[in-house]
Amino acid sequence: MARISGVDIPNEKKVKISLTYIYGIGRTSASQILKDAKIDPELRVKDLNDEQITSIRKAISGNYNIEGTARTGKIMDIKRLMDIGCYRGIRHRRGLPVRGQNTKNNSRTRKGKKKLAVKKNRKI
């Protein structure tokens, strides 16, 4: 397996697809990286030589926020929304859907397991 920016990318897949295993790189970014590095996107990772892997690393290093920096940036953006108290920030804080989805019947993944109401004067 080739190791690029701390991530082992799969050998058997095409380079364009295997670059998407790096957090912060999607298909469009992967295509642009390979274009900058002058590498055929249809090549398999196992067929790359060390020189080509180095050129991919150079293309990624200065131009893209990946892995740790991308994750912390995303977390900081959500934290900023919560701090300023906007609608989206409040929804994040409460653990509810942020983008306008209905919550009466759905959104169990966001809200968690059902909280059952406990009756006060219940005889056992």
C-alpha positions in Angstrom: 0.0 0.0 0.0 1.1 3.5 -0.8 1.1 5.9 2.1 0.2 9.5 1.4 -0.2 12.1 4.1 -0.6 9.4 6.8 -3.2 7.3 5.0 -2.7 3.9 3.4 -4.4 4.1 0.1 -5.6 0.7 -1.4 -3.4 -0.9 -4.0 -6.0 -2.6 -6.2 -8.0 0.5 -7.0 -7.4 3.2 -9.5 -5.4 6.2 -8.3 -8.3 8.6 -8.8 -10.6 6.5 -6.5 -7.9 5.6 -4.0 -7.0 9.3 -3.3 -10.6 9.8 -2.1 -9.7 7.7 1.0 -7.8 10.8 2.3 -10.1 13.0 4.3 -10.7 16.3 2.5 -10.1 14.9 -1.1 -13.1 14.0 -3.2 -13.2 12.9 -6.8 -12.9 16.4 -8.3 -9.9 17.2 -6.1 -8.3 13.8 -6.9 -8.7 14.5 -10.6 -7.1 17.9 -10.2 -4.2 16.5 -8.2 -3.5 13.9 -10.8 -3.6 16.5 -13.5 -1.1 18.6 -11.7 1.2 15.6 -11.1 0.8 14.5 -14.7 -0.3 11.0 -13.8 -2.9 8.9 -15.7 -6.0 8.6 -13.4 -6.7 5.1 -14.8 -3.5 3.6 -13.4 -3.7 1.3 -10.4 -1.9 2.3 -7.2 0.3 -0.8 -7.4 1.6 0.3 -10.8 2.8 3.7 -9.5 6.6 4.1 -9.0 8.2 6.1 -6.2 8.7 9.2 -8.4 4.9 9.4 -9.2 3.9 8.9 -5.5 6.3 11.8 -4.6 4.8 14.0 -7.3 1.3 13.3 -5.8 2.5 14.2 -2.3 4.0 17.5 -3.6 0.7 18.3 -5.4 -1.3 17.7 -2.3 1.0 19.2 0.3 0.7 23.0 -0.3 -2.6 23.3 -2.0 -5.1 21.2 0.0 -6.4 21.1 3.6 -6.5 17.4 4.4 -6.8 15.0 7.3 -6.2 16.9 10.6 -6.4 20.4 9.4 -9.6 19.7 7.5 -11.2 18.0 10.5 -10.3 20.8 12.9 -11.5 23.4 10.4 -14.9 21.7 10.2 -15.1 21.4 14.0 -14.2 25.1 14.4 -16.8 26.2 11.9 -19.5 24.3 13.8 -18.2 25.7 17.1 -18.4 29.3 15.7 -22.0 28.7 14.7 -22.8 27.6 18.2 -21.0 30.5 19.8 -22.8 33.2 17.8 -26.1 31.5 18.6 -27.5 31.4 15.0 -30.3 28.9 14.1 -27.8 26.3 12.7 -25.7 26.6 15.8 -28.6 26.0 18.1 -29.6 23.0 16.1 -26.1 21.6 16.4 -26.0 22.3 20.1 -29.3 20.5 20.7 -28.4 17.5 18.4 -31.2 18.1 16.0 -31.2 18.1 12.2 -29.6 21.3 10.9 -30.8 21.5 7.3 -34.5 21.8 7.7 -35.6 18.2 7.9 -38.8 17.2 9.7 -38.4 15.8 13.2 -41.9 14.7 14.2 -41.5 11.1 12.9 -37.9 10.8 11.6 -34.4 12.0 12.4 -33.7 9.1 14.9 -30.0 9.1 13.9 -29.6 12.7 15.0 -31.9 12.6 18.1 -30.7 9.2 19.3 -32.8 6.4 20.9 -36.4 7.2 21.9 -36.7 8.7 25.3 -39.8 7.0 26.9 -42.0 9.1 29.1 -42.2 7.8 32.7 -45.6 8.1 34.4 -45.4 9.6 37.9 -48.2 7.8 39.8 -47.5 4.3 38.4 -48.4 1.3 40.5 -46.0 -1.6 40.3 
